[in-house]
């Protein structure tokens, strides 16, 4: 950054910041919103995610076993 002779910031620096900050924040919040939407699509209404629990594999196997009884393929 360039500073003027008084040691402060020039008007050009402030204008550059004001033009870059909204663009970066829009990109950041857009990416964050997209990530949250995809997580919500994969795990709807989840208060916790099942792959963090040790019983996840047992429950998954039980669900798959029960589904094959209902829908044998």
Backbone torsions as a table, in degrees:
resi	resn	phi	psi	omega
1	UNK	NA	145.7	177.3
2	UNK	-99.2	137.4	176.1
3	UNK	-116.6	155.1	179.9
4	UNK	-81.2	-176.1	-173.0
5	UNK	-70.5	-22.0	179.2
6	UNK	-80.1	-6.9	179.5
7	UNK	95.0	-1.7	178.4
8	UNK	-94.0	-162.5	179.0
9	UNK	-100.3	146.5	178.7
10	UNK	-83.3	165.4	179.4
11	UNK	-63.4	-31.3	179.3
12	UNK	-64.7	-38.1	177.9
13	UNK	-64.2	-41.8	179.9
14	UNK	-66.5	-41.5	178.6
15	UNK	-65.6	-36.8	177.4
16	UNK	-65.5	-44.0	178.9
17	UNK	-62.1	-44.5	-177.6
18	UNK	-68.6	-20.5	177.8
19	UNK	-92.6	-24.2	-178.5
20	UNK	-90.1	-40.1	-175.1
21	UNK	-59.3	-44.5	178.4
22	UNK	-64.8	-35.0	179.7
23	UNK	-67.2	-47.5	-180.0
24	UNK	-64.8	-40.8	-180.0
25	UNK	-68.7	-34.9	176.2
26	UNK	-64.4	-43.7	177.7
27	UNK	-63.5	-43.6	-178.9
28	UNK	-63.2	-49.9	-177.8
29	UNK	-70.2	-30.1	174.6
30	UNK	-65.9	-42.9	177.9
31	UNK	-66.1	-41.0	178.7
32	UNK	-64.4	-42.4	178.2
33	UNK	-63.3	-41.8	178.1
34	UNK	-62.1	-41.2	178.1
35	UNK	-63.5	-44.4	179.5
36	UNK	-65.9	-36.8	177.9
37	UNK	-64.3	-43.5	-179.9
38	UNK	-67.5	-39.4	176.8
39	UNK	-63.4	-41.2	179.2
40	UNK	-68.3	-29.8	177.9
41	UNK	-71.4	-39.3	-178.8
42	UNK	-78.0	-35.0	-179.2
43	UNK	-127.5	77.3	-176.8
44	UNK	-67.8	138.5	176.7
45	UNK	54.7	35.2	-178.1
46	UNK	-88.8	126.6	171.8
47	UNK	-87.0	-25.7	173.7
48	UNK	-144.9	157.2	-177.1
49	UNK	-96.7	132.1	-171.9
50	UNK	-64.8	-25.3	-177.9
51	UNK	-76.3	-1.2	174.0
52	UNK	-89.1	-10.1	-176.0
53	UNK	-100.5	147.7	-179.8
54	UNK	-73.3	-23.1	-178.9
55	UNK	-84.6	4.9	-176.6
56	UNK	-61.5	-45.9	-176.6
57	UNK	-66.7	-36.8	178.0
58	UNK	-65.2	-45.6	-179.1
59	UNK	-66.0	-38.7	179.1
60	UNK	-63.6	-44.0	178.7
61	UNK	-63.7	-39.4	179.6
62	UNK	-65.7	-42.3	179.0
63	UNK	-64.6	-43.9	178.7
64	UNK	-63.9	-39.4	178.5
65	UNK	-64.4	-43.3	179.8
66	UNK	-67.5	-36.0	179.9
67	UNK	-69.4	-33.5	178.6
68	UNK	-71.5	-24.0	173.3
69	UNK	-70.8	-37.8	-178.1
70	UNK	-78.4	-46.1	-177.4
71	UNK	-120.3	80.6	179.5
72	UNK	-72.4	130.1	-179.4
73	UNK	-111.5	NA	NA
